[in-house]
Amino acid sequence: MKKVLFIAALYPPIANSGTQRSVKFANYLPDFAWEPIVLTVANAAEPNLDKSLFQEVRPGTRIERVPFGHDVLAGEIAKIFKP
């Protein structure tokens, strides 16, 4: 099976219509011999979280979460100006 990096800012547990498009597309890839590796944002501060959306993710899907750019930048700025 070939691997593909699937980059999606909106992916479960973020509740958004864009989330549905991303998860359904990634779920179909293995049917066509592509193994998706989903790269998405770590969503600790996201207000619209719905953990039940994980039930829609195909079992075995590899999901890698990274900090969103502005979260990283905000943390670095906070370190500089911390009293």
Number of C-alpha atoms within 10 A of each C-alpha: 9 10 12 13 11 16 17 17 17 19 26 24 18 21 18 14 10 13 17 17 14 19 20 13 12 22 17 14 16 16 9 9 11 15 21 23 16 21 17 19 19 15 20 8 8 10 9 11 15 12 11 10 16 14 10 12 19 14 9 8 14 12 16 12 12 11 13 13 9 9 13 12 12 10 10 12 11 11 10 8 7 7 5
